[in-house]
């Protein structure tokens, strides 16, 4: 639900941008734009690390302890 006519948000001082365009044959065209700040990258890293750590704990608990 993206509004293509919406005005762009005000840029952040430390904002990083990336744009990509992918064409497959003549019929398919994909365009992607990403805006990210260093704080957002840190937050995403913490989130992924937490998920992976909890998954490792669950796998270890599921295996049980050998006696």
N, C-alpha and C positions, 0 to 999 in steps of 0.2 A: 504494500500500500504506500507507494512512493508518489509524492506529488512533484512532477517534473517542472512545474511552473513556480514552485516555492523559491523564494530568494535564498541564496547561499548563506550559511551561518557565518558569523564573524570569525575570521581566522584567529587561531590561538598563536601566541608568540613562538612556541616550540613545536608547532604542528608539522607533521610529516605527511606528505601526500604521495600516492602512487596511482597511476592509471594504466589500464591494460585493455587492449582490444584484440579479440581473437576471431578470425574468420575461417570458417570451414566451408569450402566450396563457394558457391555464389549465393546460396540460400540462407546460410546461418551466420549471424554476426552477434558476438557477445562483447559487451563493454562493461568494465568494472572500474569504480573509483573508490579509493580507501583514504580516509583521513584518520590519523592516529597521533596521540601525544605520548610523551615518555611515561607519564603517569598511567595511561591506559595500557601500555605495554607491560609495565610492572604489575598492574592488577591482573592482566590476563595470565602472566607467568605464575603468579601466586595461585590463581584459580586452577590452572592445569596441574601445578605441582601438588596441590591439595587433593585433587581427584586421583592422580596417579599414586600418591602415598596411601590414600584410603583403599584403593583397589589392591595394592600390595598387601596391606594388612588383612583384608578380607580373604585373599587367596591363601595367605599363610594360615589363617584361622580355619579355613575349610579343609586344608590338608591334615590338620591335626598334628599332635606331637608324637613322635615315635617313642615307644617305651623300651 
